[in-house]
């Protein structure tokens, strides 16, 4: 278990605390941002020795629009149970909430802040990260014990760590399984057809 006393001391000594991503996780997050017309949300799967190093982004079932996302609570609970039974601690899968904005603003909405509070108010800490278009991002680390405080986070890619190759086909399959996009004006689903999507069209920003 990471000592957050030591981690908080390190953060307090840094002018720009960082949320780290492996190249694999960063590429996947950019893919998820760009593959559909809506927001997309997931949870950071983090290094067992560093809860602020995201190694993967895992999706739960959700209904999304251009400006909102709503997780299926049962799907989130199933995901958490699976990780616990697999030997992971909550610090590794249940503390970093990540989502995208399909516009060039990463400012959290009122709904974003309410969702963050609902997901993590019972935890000793939690982090929210938003990736928007044009590499615009917003990150915040919240401590809910002791002198409650929040710290802004800057994203950084850890190229020194080992990482798997990108896998757009697998990422698209996960997206198709987990994400239902709705048009709030027409109340109908918008689908992303894998046959019409080409990996060569995706360029990392």
N, C-alpha and C positions, 0 to 999 in steps of 0.2 A: 504494500500500500504506500502510495506517495505521501510524504509528509508535507501537508499544505502549509505548515508553519515555515518550512524552508522555501517552499515555492512562493509564498507570499512575500518573503524577504527578498527573493530574487526579483520578483515583479516590482517591488517598491524601489529597487535600485535601478530600474530600467526606465528611461524616458518613453520608450515605445515598446511595451509588452507585446508579445507576438503569439499568434495562433499559427502553428506550423502545419503544413500539409506535405505529404509525400508527393512526388510528381504524379503518381498514379491517381491519388485522391483529388489532386488539383485538376488534372485533365478530366476526370469523371465529373467533377462538379461543373466545369465549364460546358461539358457535353449536356448535362441535365438542364443547365440554364438555357441552352440554345435549341434543344431538340423539339420543344413544344411551345405553344403560345401563352402559357400560363406560368404562375409561380409553381415551384416544386420544392418539397421539403423532405428532409431526412435527418439521420443522426450520425454524428461522427464516430467511427470505430477507431479507437485511439491506441497508441502504443502503451503496453502495460507498465512501462517505466517512465512515461511522460504523457499525462492526460491531456496535454495541449499539443500533441502531435497526431494529426488525423491521418490514418492510413487508408481509410475507405469511407465512403458515404453510403449508408444503407437506407433504402426507402421503405416506408410502411405504406399500407393502402391509404389513399387520400382522395378527396374531391377538391379540385383546384379551379380557380378563375384567374383572370389577369391580375387581380389584386388581393386574393385570399387563398388560403388553403385550410382544409379541415381534415385532420387525421381521423382514421377509423380507430377508436379506442381499443377495440378487440385485437386489431392487427398490431398495434403498438405493444399491447400486453403480451401477445404471442411472441413478438420479436424479443422483448426483454426476457421472457421466460427461457427462450431458446439460448440466449447468450449466458444467462445465469447457469443453466444446466450444462453448458459447454465449458464452464469454469472461469468465465470472465467476471470481473467485478464491475459494479455500476460505473466506476470512473472510466471504464474502457468503452462503454457503449451508450450510456444514458445521461451524459452530462453536457454534450455539445450538440445543440440544435442548429442545423444548417438549412437555409432555404435560399431560393433565388428570386430575383425580381426581373421581369422581362422588359424593364425600362432602364434608363441610365441614372436612376436614383436608388440608393440603397438605404435611405432613411427609414427606420422602423415605423410602421403605421401604429395606430392605437391598437388594432387587432394583433399585430406582431407583439407588442408589449404585453397585452393581456394573455396571449398564448404562452409567451416566455414565462410569465408569472405563474400561470396554471401548471405548466410542465415542471417547473423547478423550484417553486416556493417551499416545498417540503424537503428539498435536498440541501446539503451544506454549501454547495456551489453549483453553478451552471454557466454555460456560455452560449451566446447567440451570435451567429455569423450570417450575413446576408451578402450574396454576390449578385450584382446587377450587371447591366451591359457596360461595355467600354472599361472593364476591369474596375469599376467603382464598387467599393465594398464598405461594410460596416461590421465591426466586431465589438462585443461587450462581454466581459467576465464579471459575474455577480457572486459575491460571497454573502451567504445568509446566516452565518454564525459569527459570534464575537461582535466586533465593531463592523456592522454590515456596511459593505462598500461595493462600488462597481468600478471597473477599470476598462478603458477602451483597449481594443486589441487590433494589431496590424497583422494582415496575413503575410506569411513568408513560406516559400517552398524549400524544403530540405532536400537538396540534391545529393547530400552526402549519405543518405539512407538508401538501403536496397529497396527496389520497387519493381513491380511487375509491369509488363508491357500493357499499353492501352488495349481495351477490348470493347469497341463501340457496339458490336453485335450483342454482346452480353448485357451491356448497359441499357441498350434499347429494349431488350427483352424484360429487364427488371422494371423499366419505366412503363412498358405496356401492361405489365402485370399489376403494378401498384397505383398508377396515376389515372384518374378519371377527370378529364377537363370538361367543365361546363360553361356554356354561354349564359350568364345571369339574365340576359334579356330574352333569350329564346328558351331557356331551361332545357337545353338538350346537350348531349355529350359531343365533344369535338375529339376526333380520333387522330392519332399520328400513325399513318400507314407505313410500316417498315419497308414495304416494296417501293415506296416513293421517296424514301430517305436514303441518301448516299453518304457514306463516311467521308468521301473526298470533299463534300461541301462544308464540312465542319473544320473551322480553323480556330485554334486556340488563340485567345487574345492575350 
